[in-house]
Amino acid sequence: MSKCRYCNKEITWMKEGRKNVPVEGDGTVHTCQERKDAIKSFKKIEPTTLSPEEIAKYEQAINKKK
C-alpha cells in the first residue's frame, strides 16, 4: 500500500480504463480536501503576462527535435 502525498492516508492504486485511480481501504475512490486545496494553489500563468519573446522560446522548445 502507498500513502497519499497530501493527507498521508493509506491508499491503493487501481486501473480504471487508462487511468490509475487512488482507492481507499473500503473500496471508495480517494478524494481529500488537502489535494484539492493544493491544486488550487498552483501558480497559473496567463498568456497575456508573457512577452512575445518568451512565448517564442517556449514554442521552439516544444517543437525542437530530439
Rosetta blueprint (number, residue, H / E / L):
1 M L
2 S E
3 K E
4 C L
5 R L
6 Y L
7 C L
8 N L
9 K L
10 E E
11 I E
12 T E
13 W E
14 M E
15 K E
16 E E
17 G L
18 R L
19 K E
20 N E
21 V E
22 P E
23 V E
24 E L
25 G L
26 D L
27 G L
28 T L
29 V E
30 H L
31 T L
32 C L
33 Q H
34 E H
35 R H
36 K H
37 D H
38 A H
39 I H
40 K H
41 S H
42 F L
43 K L
44 K L
45 I L
46 E L
47 P H
48 T H
49 T H
50 L L
51 S L
52 P H
53 E H
54 E H
55 I H
56 A H
57 K H
58 Y H
59 E H
60 Q H
61 A H
62 I H
63 N H
64 K L
65 K L
66 K L
